[in-house]
Amino acid sequence: MNKFRKLSFLIAFVLVQITQLCLAQPGTDEQLAAQFYQNKEFDKALVYYEKLYAKKNNSSFYKYYIDCLIETKEFKEAEKVVRKRIKLEPSSLNYQVDLGYVFQRSGNETKAKEEYERAISLLKDENNQIFVVGKAFITLQLYDLAIKTYEKGRKLMKGTYPFNFEIAQVHGMKGDHALMIGELLDVLLINESYKQGVEDALLPFFEETTGAKRVESLKGELLKRTQKYPDKTIFAEMFIWLLEQQREFEAAFIQVKALDKRLKESGGRVMELASMCVANDVYEVAIKAYQYVLTKGSGTDNYLSARMELLNVLYKKVTGKNDFTQEELIELEKNYQQALLPTELGKSSGTVSLIKNLAHIQAFYLNKTEEPIALLEEALQLPGLGASANAECKLELADVLLMKGLVWDASLMYSQVEKAFKHDPVGHEAKFRNARLSYFIGDFKWAQSQLDVLKGSTSKLIANDAMDLSLLISDNSTIDTNLVPLLMYSRADLLYYRNDFEAAIQALDSLKKLFPNHALADEILYKKFQIASRRGKTDEAIVILELILKDYSWDIYADDACFKLGDIYEFKLNDVEKAKKYYEELLLKFPGSLYSVEARKRFRRLRGDHVN
């Protein structure tokens, strides 16, 4: 029994010591006070905040202390604390607002109104003071008084700062979006340099699916102001910005063209819109925009850029849609050849990108080899050609040589670029293409050794491509694995690279027939999808992708199939609901996919959110 008492005493002593130690630790009272406050146990929190405020008497505990006094209906004490604070900091008029709130919560509306009005009447021409009082009213959701504060501040500051953004924000909180729009557009009459701020403030209009009425209201107000202030181009510019946010690029082009003509400009705004259209794959409008700039004549500032960009967008339009005709390709080739005539843009270091694109069209789409090789060799001799452009031309030339079957010549050219740009992305690209060449011809061991190095490339795209090809080789070329299937597949891949689609399909079918249960089954399907896509056979591409999702949902191409289905339904078939379905499926089933970020962005955009 004596031992039990001693043990009990020892335990009690230890507990007391631990308790005292905890109480002695700095921050414990603050932590307990914060915890009780968060749990809305204001009576318990008050005990701690009263002690903390009395001890430190600083503003960090003031708000919580006053809140606890008000919530526990200790209104007299709250009034006393606030009045002391007012005496300590008479210029901090937010305390005057707090005093009004104490009266309001106690039920004395008359005194509350008096204190609120006193806070506004005592304002001086000091930005910070006006902001603080306005914020104090907003915190209490006294929005009309916040507006009154900012309007008083506008008068006091006498044009130094107009407070339109603050007033607009409060109107937005109240749901008065028409008044919000008015305030934001009014500030542009004061200073057009506020344009970016106005645009930023209006962006939330485009984020909500229920924001259509707000956007229409904004559109109507902008049209009114465009007519009311014909000499102010800022409202026309804002209207164009709105159309761009809604992806109404055709309408935006009409407005930009009209503004360009009215101001007798050289097409700079039109060029900017065209660039935006290209970035959004709206090629038809971009073409119209560049063609409009060209009508201004060869002596104008933007003529050369417009001519080159028009060719580039025509190139993207034809090669990007995968259902081009032979006639379109021939016409595109003629356009490039015409532009490169000495009487037009000519061949120079400034037009080398056009030369490279023409060579690519000829080799990979028109099945020519001699002309593009000669063209690229000529480009490499152009005076003033920079090192980077030289490397790009060599890579294109190597690709054409590989296309022609000159494997070793192509490898030598890749090696030259890799050596010259060992630590740069273009050098990594050359190394990857050289490794891919080795894979094409069946030298898997050497190819994989190069690909493994490229997994650490600073270029994410190259690193991902290297990883994918490395996995393909390693999964199908282990010591006890028959290399014949991989050799057949790489052969089919080379045929695909050369755009010999019929021969590629025959090679893939032969592989599937000889090795029906091989691990390459999903790769075979995905390669067939790529061929169907390149040939513009959308229905066939969809069937193949759905088959991959059905039979190989666990394999590496499942997320690719999911994303590509969303892409097809969004951009080729304009079926928003099905596109959303596949993007959402990817996010749910393949959260770690490399496509996740883009899928989320597209899903949100199709849902109606505003996405930058």
C-alpha positions as CSV (number, residue, x, y, z in Angstrom):
1,M,0.0,0.0,0.0
2,N,2.9,2.3,0.9
3,K,4.5,1.6,-2.5
4,F,1.2,2.4,-4.3
5,R,1.0,5.7,-2.5
6,K,4.5,6.6,-3.4
7,L,3.8,5.7,-7.1
8,S,0.6,7.8,-7.1
9,F,2.4,10.8,-5.6
10,L,5.2,10.5,-8.2
11,I,2.7,10.4,-11.1
12,A,0.8,13.4,-9.7
13,F,4.0,15.3,-9.2
14,V,5.1,14.6,-12.8
15,L,1.7,15.6,-14.2
16,V,1.8,18.9,-12.2
17,Q,5.3,19.6,-13.6
18,I,4.2,18.9,-17.1
19,T,1.2,21.1,-16.7
20,Q,3.2,23.9,-15.4
21,L,5.8,23.5,-18.1
22,C,3.0,23.7,-20.8
23,L,1.5,26.7,-19.2
24,A,4.9,28.4,-19.1
25,Q,5.5,27.8,-22.8
26,P,5.0,30.9,-24.9
27,G,2.1,30.9,-27.2
28,T,-0.1,28.4,-25.2
29,D,-2.7,31.1,-24.3
30,E,-2.7,32.3,-27.9
31,Q,-3.3,28.8,-29.1
32,L,-6.1,28.0,-26.7
33,A,-7.7,31.4,-27.4
34,A,-7.5,30.8,-31.1
35,Q,-8.9,27.3,-30.8
36,F,-11.9,28.4,-28.7
37,Y,-12.5,31.3,-31.0
38,Q,-12.5,29.1,-34.1
39,N,-15.0,26.7,-32.3
40,K,-17.2,29.7,-31.5
41,E,-16.8,29.1,-27.8
42,F,-16.5,32.9,-27.3
43,D,-17.0,32.8,-23.5
44,K,-14.0,30.6,-23.1
45,A,-12.0,32.5,-25.7
46,L,-12.8,35.8,-23.9
47,V,-10.9,34.7,-20.7
48,Y,-7.7,34.3,-22.7
49,Y,-8.1,37.3,-25.0
50,E,-8.9,39.6,-22.1
51,K,-5.6,38.5,-20.4
52,L,-3.6,38.7,-23.6
53,Y,-4.9,42.1,-24.5
54,A,-4.4,43.5,-21.0
55,K,-0.8,42.1,-21.0
56,K,0.3,43.3,-24.5
57,N,-2.4,45.9,-25.4
58,N,-1.7,45.6,-29.1
59,S,-3.9,45.5,-32.2
60,S,-3.1,41.8,-32.9
61,F,-5.5,40.7,-30.1
62,Y,-7.9,43.7,-30.3
63,K,-10.2,42.3,-33.0
64,Y,-10.7,38.9,-31.3
65,Y,-11.1,40.5,-27.9
66,I,-13.8,42.9,-29.2
67,D,-15.6,40.1,-31.1
68,C,-15.7,37.9,-28.0
69,L,-17.1,40.8,-25.9
70,I,-19.8,41.5,-28.5
71,E,-20.7,37.8,-28.9
72,T,-21.0,37.4,-25.1
73,K,-23.1,40.6,-25.0
74,E,-20.6,42.5,-22.9
75,F,-21.4,45.6,-24.8
76,K,-20.5,48.2,-22.1
77,E,-17.0,46.6,-21.8
78,A,-16.7,46.5,-25.6
79,E,-17.6,50.2,-25.8
80,K,-15.0,51.0,-23.1
81,V,-12.2,49.1,-24.9
82,V,-13.0,50.7,-28.3
83,R,-13.2,54.3,-26.8
84,K,-9.8,53.8,-25.2
85,R,-8.4,52.6,-28.5
86,I,-9.8,55.7,-30.2
87,K,-8.0,57.9,-27.7
88,L,-4.8,56.0,-28.4
89,E,-5.0,56.2,-32.2
90,P,-7.5,59.1,-33.1
91,S,-6.4,59.0,-36.8
92,S,-7.3,55.3,-37.1
93,L,-11.0,55.8,-38.0
94,N,-11.6,52.1,-38.3
95,Y,-12.0,52.1,-34.5
96,Q,-14.8,54.7,-34.9
97,V,-16.5,52.1,-37.2
98,D,-16.0,49.4,-34.5
99,L,-17.7,51.7,-32.0
100,G,-20.7,52.0,-34.3
101,Y,-20.8,48.2,-34.7
102,V,-20.8,47.8,-30.9
103,F,-23.9,50.0,-30.7
104,Q,-25.5,48.2,-33.7
105,R,-25.1,44.8,-32.1
106,S,-26.5,46.1,-28.8
107,G,-29.6,47.3,-30.6
108,N,-28.9,51.0,-30.5
109,E,-29.2,51.8,-34.3
110,T,-29.3,55.6,-33.7
111,K,-26.0,55.7,-32.0
112,A,-24.6,53.2,-34.5
113,K,-25.5,55.4,-37.4
114,E,-24.0,58.5,-35.6
115,E,-20.6,56.7,-35.1
116,Y,-20.6,55.4,-38.7
117,E,-21.3,58.9,-40.0
118,R,-18.7,60.4,-37.7
119,A,-16.1,58.0,-39.1
120,I,-16.8,59.2,-42.6
121,S,-17.0,62.9,-41.7
122,L,-13.6,62.7,-40.0
123,L,-11.9,61.4,-43.2
124,K,-8.9,63.4,-44.5
125,D,-7.2,63.4,-47.9
126,E,-5.1,60.4,-47.0
127,N,-5.4,57.3,-49.2
128,N,-4.5,54.8,-46.5
129,Q,-7.1,56.2,-44.0
130,I,-9.8,56.0,-46.7
131,F,-8.9,52.5,-47.6
132,V,-8.9,51.3,-44.0
133,V,-12.3,52.8,-43.2
134,G,-13.8,51.4,-46.4
135,K,-12.4,48.0,-45.7
136,A,-13.8,48.2,-42.1
137,F,-17.3,48.8,-43.5
138,I,-16.9,46.0,-46.1
139,T,-15.8,43.5,-43.3
140,L,-19.1,44.3,-41.5
141,Q,-21.0,44.0,-44.9
142,L,-22.1,47.6,-44.6
143,Y,-21.6,48.0,-48.3
144,D,-23.5,51.3,-48.8
145,L,-21.4,52.9,-46.1
146,A,-18.2,51.6,-47.8
147,I,-19.4,53.2,-51.1
148,K,-20.1,56.4,-49.3
149,T,-16.6,56.3,-47.8
150,Y,-14.9,55.9,-51.1
151,E,-17.1,58.6,-52.7
152,K,-16.1,61.0,-49.9
153,G,-12.5,59.9,-50.5
154,R,-12.8,60.7,-54.2
155,K,-13.8,64.3,-53.4
156,L,-11.1,64.7,-50.8
157,M,-8.3,63.4,-53.2
158,K,-9.4,65.8,-55.9
159,G,-8.5,63.6,-58.9
160,T,-5.3,62.2,-57.4
161,Y,-7.0,58.8,-57.0
162,P,-10.6,58.1,-58.1
163,F,-11.5,55.0,-56.1
164,N,-13.4,53.5,-59.0
165,F,-11.9,50.0,-58.5
166,E,-12.9,50.0,-54.8
167,I,-16.4,51.3,-55.5
168,A,-16.8,48.8,-58.4
169,Q,-15.7,45.9,-56.1
170,V,-18.4,46.8,-53.5
171,H,-21.1,47.1,-56.2
172,G,-20.0,43.6,-57.3
173,M,-20.4,42.3,-53.7
174,K,-23.9,43.8,-53.6
175,G,-24.7,42.1,-56.9
176,D,-25.1,45.5,-58.7
177,H,-23.2,44.5,-61.8
178,A,-24.4,47.3,-64.0
179,L,-23.1,49.8,-61.5
180,M,-19.9,47.8,-61.2
181,I,-19.4,48.0,-65.0
182,G,-20.2,51.7,-65.0
183,E,-17.5,52.5,-62.4
184,L,-14.9,50.4,-64.1
185,L,-15.5,52.0,-67.5
186,D,-15.7,55.5,-66.0
187,V,-12.1,55.2,-64.8
188,L,-11.0,54.8,-68.4
189,L,-12.3,58.3,-69.0
190,I,-9.9,59.5,-66.3
191,N,-6.9,57.6,-67.4
192,E,-6.6,55.0,-70.1
193,S,-3.6,53.5,-68.5
194,Y,-6.0,51.8,-66.1
195,K,-7.1,49.4,-69.0
196,Q,-5.2,46.4,-67.6
197,G,-6.7,46.9,-64.2
198,V,-10.2,47.1,-65.6
199,E,-9.7,44.0,-67.7
200,D,-8.4,42.1,-64.6
201,A,-11.5,43.3,-62.6
202,L,-13.8,42.1,-65.3
203,L,-12.3,38.7,-65.9
204,P,-14.5,37.0,-63.2
205,F,-17.5,37.8,-65.5
206,F,-16.2,35.1,-67.8
207,E,-15.5,32.4,-65.1
208,E,-19.1,31.5,-64.2
209,T,-21.5,29.6,-66.3
210,T,-24.2,32.0,-65.0
211,G,-22.2,35.0,-66.1
212,A,-23.8,35.3,-69.6
213,K,-26.1,38.1,-68.6
214,R,-23.2,40.1,-67.1
215,V,-21.2,39.7,-70.3
216,E,-24.2,40.8,-72.3
217,S,-24.6,43.8,-70.0
218,L,-20.9,44.6,-70.4
219,K,-21.1,44.3,-74.2
220,G,-24.1,46.6,-74.3
221,E,-22.4,49.3,-72.2
222,L,-19.3,49.1,-74.3
223,L,-21.2,49.6,-77.5
224,K,-23.0,52.6,-75.9
225,R,-19.8,54.2,-74.9
226,T,-18.2,53.5,-78.2
227,Q,-20.9,55.6,-79.8
228,K,-21.0,58.2,-77.1
229,Y,-17.3,58.8,-77.1
230,P,-16.3,58.4,-80.8
231,D,-12.9,60.1,-80.2
232,K,-12.0,57.6,-77.4
233,T,-10.6,54.4,-78.9
234,I,-10.3,52.8,-75.5
235,F,-13.9,51.6,-75.5
236,A,-13.5,50.1,-79.0
237,E,-10.3,48.4,-77.7
238,M,-12.2,47.0,-74.6
239,F,-15.0,45.7,-76.9
240,I,-12.4,43.9,-79.0
241,W,-10.9,42.5,-75.8
242,L,-14.4,41.2,-74.7
243,L,-14.9,39.5,-78.1
244,E,-11.5,37.8,-77.7
245,Q,-12.4,36.5,-74.2
246,Q,-15.5,35.0,-75.7
247,R,-13.4,33.5,-78.6
248,E,-15.5,35.4,-81.1
249,F,-12.5,36.0,-83.3
250,E,-14.4,36.7,-86.5
251,A,-16.3,39.5,-84.8
252,A,-13.1,40.7,-83.2
253,F,-11.4,40.9,-86.6
254,I,-14.2,43.0,-88.0
255,Q,-13.8,45.5,-85.1
256,V,-10.0,45.5,-85.3
257,K,-10.1,46.1,-89.0
258,A,-12.5,49.0,-88.6
259,L,-10.4,50.6,-85.9
260,D,-7.2,50.1,-88.0
261,K,-8.9,51.9,-91.0
262,R,-10.3,54.7,-88.8
263,L,-7.0,55.5,-87.2
264,K,-5.1,54.9,-90.5
265,E,-2.7,52.5,-88.8
266,S,-0.3,50.0,-90.4
267,G,-2.0,46.8,-89.3
268,G,-0.2,46.3,-85.9
269,R,-3.5,45.6,-84.0
270,V,-4.6,43.2,-86.8
271,M,-1.3,41.4,-86.6
272,E,-1.7,40.9,-82.8
273,L,-5.2,39.5,-83.3
274,A,-4.0,37.2,-86.1
275,S,-1.3,35.8,-83.8
276,M,-3.9,35.2,-81.1
277,C,-6.1,33.3,-83.7
278,V,-3.1,31.1,-84.6
279,A,-2.5,30.3,-81.0
280,N,-6.2,29.2,-80.7
281,D,-6.1,27.3,-84.0
282,V,-8.6,29.6,-85.6
283,Y,-6.7,29.6,-88.9
284,E,-9.4,31.0,-91.2
285,V,-9.7,34.3,-89.3
286,A,-5.9,34.5,-89.0
287,I,-5.6,34.1,-92.8
288,K,-8.1,36.9,-93.4
289,A,-6.2,39.1,-90.9
290,Y,-2.8,38.6,-92.6
291,Q,-4.4,39.1,-96.0
292,Y,-5.8,42.4,-94.9
293,V,-2.4,43.6,-93.8
294,L,-0.9,42.6,-97.1
295,T,-3.5,44.8,-99.0
296,K,-1.7,47.8,-97.4
297,G,1.2,47.2,-99.8
298,S,4.8,46.1,-99.8
299,G,6.1,49.3,-98.5
300,T,4.2,49.2,-95.2
301,D,5.8,48.3,-91.8
302,N,4.1,44.9,-91.3
303,Y,4.1,43.6,-94.9
304,L,7.1,41.3,-94.6
305,S,5.9,39.8,-91.3
306,A,2.4,39.4,-92.6
307,R,3.6,37.6,-95.8
308,M,5.7,35.2,-93.8
309,E,3.1,34.5,-91.1
310,L,0.4,34.0,-93.8
311,L,2.5,31.2,-95.3
312,N,3.1,29.7,-91.8
313,V,-0.6,29.7,-91.0
314,L,-1.5,28.1,-94.3
315,Y,1.2,25.5,-93.6
316,K,-0.4,24.8,-90.1
317,K,-3.9,24.8,-91.5
318,V,-3.1,22.2,-94.3
319,T,-0.7,20.0,-92.4
320,G,-2.6,20.2,-89.1
321,K,-6.0,19.0,-90.1
322,N,-4.9,15.6,-91.5
323,D,-7.6,15.6,-94.2
324,F,-5.9,17.8,-96.7
325,T,-6.1,17.2,-100.4
326,Q,-3.3,16.8,-102.9
327,E,-4.5,20.0,-104.6
328,E,-4.2,21.9,-101.3
329,L,-0.6,20.6,-100.8
330,I,0.4,21.6,-104.4
331,E,-1.2,25.1,-103.9
332,L,0.7,25.5,-100.6
333,E,4.0,24.5,-102.3
334,K,3.3,27.1,-105.1
335,N,2.7,29.8,-102.5
336,Y,6.0,29.1,-100.8
337,Q,7.9,29.0,-104.1
338,Q,6.3,32.3,-105.2
339,A,7.2,34.0,-101.9
340,L,10.8,32.8,-102.2
341,L,11.3,34.3,-105.7
342,P,14.0,37.0,-105.9
343,T,11.3,39.5,-106.9
344,E,9.3,38.7,-103.8
345,L,10.8,37.8,-100.4
346,G,13.7,35.9,-101.8
347,K,16.0,33.3,-100.1
348,S,17.9,34.8,-97.2
349,S,18.8,34.2,-93.6
350,G,15.5,36.1,-92.8
351,T,13.4,33.7,-94.8
352,V,15.1,30.4,-93.8
353,S,12.0,29.3,-91.9
354,L,10.0,29.4,-95.1
355,I,12.7,27.4,-96.9
356,K,12.6,24.8,-94.2
357,N,8.8,24.5,-94.3
358,L,8.8,24.2,-98.1
359,A,11.3,21.4,-97.9
360,H,9.2,19.6,-95.3
361,I,6.1,19.9,-97.4
362,Q,7.9,18.5,-100.5
363,A,9.5,15.6,-98.6
364,F,6.9,14.5,-96.2
365,Y,3.7,15.4,-98.0
366,L,4.5,15.4,-101.7
367,N,6.9,12.4,-101.6
368,K,9.8,14.4,-103.2
369,T,13.4,14.0,-102.0
370,E,15.8,15.6,-104.5
371,E,14.1,19.1,-104.4
372,P,14.0,19.5,-100.6
373,I,17.6,18.2,-100.3
374,A,18.9,20.7,-102.8
375,L,16.8,23.5,-101.2
376,L,18.1,22.8,-97.7
377,E,21.7,22.5,-98.9
378,E,21.3,25.9,-100.5
379,A,19.9,27.3,-97.3
380,L,23.0,26.1,-95.4
381,Q,25.1,28.3,-97.7
382,L,23.1,31.5,-97.1
383,P,25.2,34.4,-95.8
384,G,24.4,35.5,-92.3
385,L,22.7,32.3,-91.3
386,G,22.9,32.0,-87.5
387,A,24.1,28.9,-85.7
388,S,20.6,28.0,-84.4
389,A,19.0,28.3,-87.9
390,N,21.9,26.3,-89.3
391,A,21.2,23.5,-86.8
392,E,17.4,23.5,-87.6
393,C,18.2,23.2,-91.3
394,K,20.6,20.4,-90.7
395,L,17.9,18.5,-88.6
396,E,15.4,19.0,-91.4
397,L,18.0,17.8,-94.0
398,A,18.8,14.7,-91.9
399,D,15.1,13.9,-91.7
400,V,14.7,14.1,-95.5
401,L,17.8,11.9,-95.9
402,L,16.3,9.3,-93.6
403,M,13.1,9.6,-95.5
404,K,15.0,8.8,-98.7
405,G,16.7,5.8,-97.0
406,L,20.2,7.4,-96.6
407,V,20.5,6.2,-93.0
408,W,24.2,6.8,-92.4
409,D,24.1,10.3,-94.1
410,A,21.2,11.2,-91.8
411,S,23.0,9.9,-88.7
412,L,26.1,11.9,-89.6
413,M,24.0,15.1,-89.9
414,Y,22.3,14.4,-86.6
415,S,25.6,13.8,-84.9
416,Q,27.0,17.1,-86.2
417,V,24.2,19.1,-84.6
418,E,24.4,17.1,-81.4
419,K,28.1,17.8,-81.1
420,A,27.7,21.5,-81.9
421,F,24.9,22.0,-79.4
422,K,25.7,19.3,-76.8
423,H,24.0,21.1,-73.9
424,D,21.2,22.9,-75.7
425,P,17.7,21.7,-76.5
426,V,18.4,21.5,-80.3
427,G,21.4,19.2,-79.5
428,H,19.1,17.0,-77.4
429,E,16.6,16.9,-80.2
430,A,19.4,15.8,-82.6
431,K,20.4,13.1,-80.1
432,F,16.9,11.9,-79.8
433,R,16.4,11.7,-83.6
434,N,19.6,9.8,-84.0
435,A,18.5,7.3,-81.3
436,R,15.2,7.0,-83.0
437,L,17.0,6.3,-86.3
438,S,18.9,3.4,-84.5
439,Y,15.6,2.1,-83.3
440,F,14.2,2.2,-86.8
441,I,17.0,0.0,-88.2
442,G,17.0,-2.4,-85.2
443,D,20.0,-1.3,-83.2
444,F,18.0,-1.3,-80.0
445,K,20.8,-1.5,-77.5
446,W,22.6,1.6,-78.7
447,A,19.3,3.4,-79.2
448,Q,18.3,2.7,-75.6
449,S,21.6,3.9,-74.2
450,Q,21.2,7.2,-75.9
451,L,17.5,7.5,-74.8
452,D,18.3,6.8,-71.2
453,V,20.7,9.8,-71.2
454,L,17.9,12.0,-72.7
455,K,15.5,11.2,-69.9
456,G,17.2,14.0,-67.9
457,S,16.9,16.5,-70.7
458,T,15.9,20.0,-69.7
459,S,13.3,19.9,-72.5
460,K,10.2,18.1,-71.0
461,L,9.0,17.2,-74.5
462,I,12.2,15.5,-75.4
463,A,12.5,13.8,-72.1
464,N,9.0,12.4,-72.4
465,D,9.6,11.2,-75.9
466,A,12.9,9.6,-74.9
467,M,11.2,7.9,-72.0
468,D,8.3,6.5,-74.1
469,L,10.6,5.1,-76.8
470,S,13.0,3.7,-74.1
471,L,10.2,1.9,-72.4
472,L,9.0,0.5,-75.7
473,I,12.4,-0.9,-76.4
474,S,13.1,-2.2,-72.8
475,D,9.7,-3.9,-72.5
476,N,10.2,-5.8,-75.7
477,S,14.0,-6.5,-75.9
478,T,14.9,-8.3,-72.7
479,I,17.4,-11.2,-72.8
480,D,14.7,-13.9,-73.0
481,T,12.5,-12.0,-75.4
482,N,12.2,-12.7,-79.1
483,L,13.3,-9.5,-80.9
484,V,11.4,-10.3,-84.1
485,P,8.2,-8.6,-83.0
486,L,10.0,-5.4,-82.0
487,L,11.9,-5.5,-85.3
488,M,8.7,-5.8,-87.2
489,Y,7.1,-3.0,-85.2
490,S,10.1,-0.6,-85.7
491,R,9.9,-1.4,-89.4
492,A,6.2,-0.4,-89.4
493,D,7.1,2.7,-87.4
494,L,9.7,3.7,-90.0
495,L,7.1,3.3,-92.8
496,Y,4.8,5.5,-90.8
497,Y,7.5,8.1,-90.5
498,R,7.9,8.0,-94.2
499,N,4.1,8.5,-94.6
500,D,3.9,5.1,-96.4
501,F,0.7,4.3,-94.5
502,E,-0.5,1.3,-96.5
503,A,2.8,-0.5,-96.1
504,A,2.8,0.4,-92.4
505,I,-0.6,-1.1,-91.9
506,Q,0.4,-4.3,-93.7
507,A,3.4,-4.6,-91.5
508,L,1.3,-4.1,-88.3
509,D,-1.3,-6.6,-89.5
510,S,1.5,-9.2,-90.2
511,L,2.9,-8.6,-86.7
512,K,-0.5,-9.0,-85.1
513,K,-1.2,-12.2,-87.1
514,L,2.2,-13.8,-86.3
515,F,2.2,-12.8,-82.6
516,P,-1.5,-12.3,-81.6
517,N,-0.9,-12.2,-77.8
518,H,2.3,-10.1,-77.8
519,A,2.7,-7.2,-75.4
520,L,2.9,-4.9,-78.4
521,A,-0.8,-5.3,-79.0
522,D,-1.8,-1.9,-77.6
523,E,1.1,-0.2,-79.4
524,I,-0.1,-1.7,-82.7
525,L,-3.6,-0.3,-82.1
526,Y,-2.2,3.1,-81.2
527,K,-0.1,3.2,-84.3
528,K,-3.1,2.4,-86.4
529,F,-5.0,5.2,-84.7
530,Q,-2.1,7.6,-85.6
531,I,-2.3,6.4,-89.2
532,A,-6.1,6.8,-89.3
533,S,-5.8,10.3,-87.9
534,R,-3.1,11.3,-90.4
535,R,-5.4,10.1,-93.2
536,G,-8.3,12.0,-91.9
537,K,-10.4,8.9,-91.1
538,T,-12.0,10.2,-87.9
539,D,-14.6,7.5,-87.4
540,E,-11.9,4.8,-87.7
541,A,-9.7,6.6,-85.3
542,I,-12.5,6.8,-82.7
543,V,-13.2,3.0,-83.0
544,I,-9.5,2.2,-82.4
545,L,-9.2,4.5,-79.4
546,E,-12.4,3.1,-77.8
547,L,-11.0,-0.4,-78.3
548,I,-7.8,0.6,-76.5
549,L,-9.8,2.0,-73.6
550,K,-12.0,-1.2,-73.5
551,D,-9.3,-3.8,-73.8
552,Y,-6.1,-2.1,-72.6
553,S,-7.4,0.3,-69.9
554,W,-4.5,-0.8,-67.7
555,D,-1.7,-0.2,-70.3
556,I,0.4,2.8,-71.1
557,Y,-1.7,4.1,-74.0
558,A,-5.0,4.2,-72.1
559,D,-4.7,7.9,-71.0
560,D,-3.5,8.8,-74.5
561,A,-6.6,7.2,-75.9
562,C,-8.8,9.0,-73.4
563,F,-7.3,12.4,-74.2
564,K,-7.3,11.9,-77.9
565,L,-11.0,11.0,-77.9
566,G,-11.7,14.3,-76.0
567,D,-9.6,16.1,-78.6
568,I,-11.4,14.6,-81.5
569,Y,-14.9,15.3,-80.1
570,E,-14.0,18.9,-79.2
571,F,-12.1,20.0,-82.3
572,K,-13.2,17.7,-85.1
573,L,-16.8,16.8,-84.3
574,N,-17.7,19.8,-82.1
575,D,-19.4,17.6,-79.6
576,V,-18.8,19.4,-76.3
577,E,-20.6,17.0,-74.0
578,K,-18.6,13.9,-75.3
579,A,-15.4,15.9,-75.2
580,K,-16.1,16.9,-71.5
581,K,-16.9,13.3,-70.8
582,Y,-13.5,12.0,-71.9
583,Y,-11.5,14.8,-70.3
584,E,-13.3,14.2,-67.0
585,E,-12.7,10.4,-67.4
586,L,-9.0,11.1,-67.8
587,L,-8.9,13.2,-64.7
588,L,-10.7,10.6,-62.6
589,K,-9.1,7.4,-63.9
590,F,-5.6,8.7,-64.8
591,P,-4.8,11.5,-62.4
592,G,-1.0,11.0,-62.9
593,S,-1.2,11.3,-66.7
594,L,1.0,13.9,-68.5
595,Y,-2.3,15.0,-70.1
596,S,-3.9,15.9,-66.8
597,V,-3.1,19.6,-66.7
598,E,-4.3,20.2,-70.3
599,A,-7.3,18.0,-69.8
600,R,-8.3,19.9,-66.7
601,K,-7.9,23.2,-68.6
602,R,-10.0,22.1,-71.5
603,F,-12.7,20.6,-69.3
604,R,-13.0,23.8,-67.3
605,R,-13.2,25.8,-70.6
606,L,-15.9,23.6,-72.0
607,R,-17.8,23.8,-68.7
608,G,-17.9,27.6,-69.1
609,D,-15.1,28.7,-66.8
610,H,-12.7,31.4,-67.9
611,V,-9.2,29.9,-68.5
612,N,-6.2,31.9,-69.3
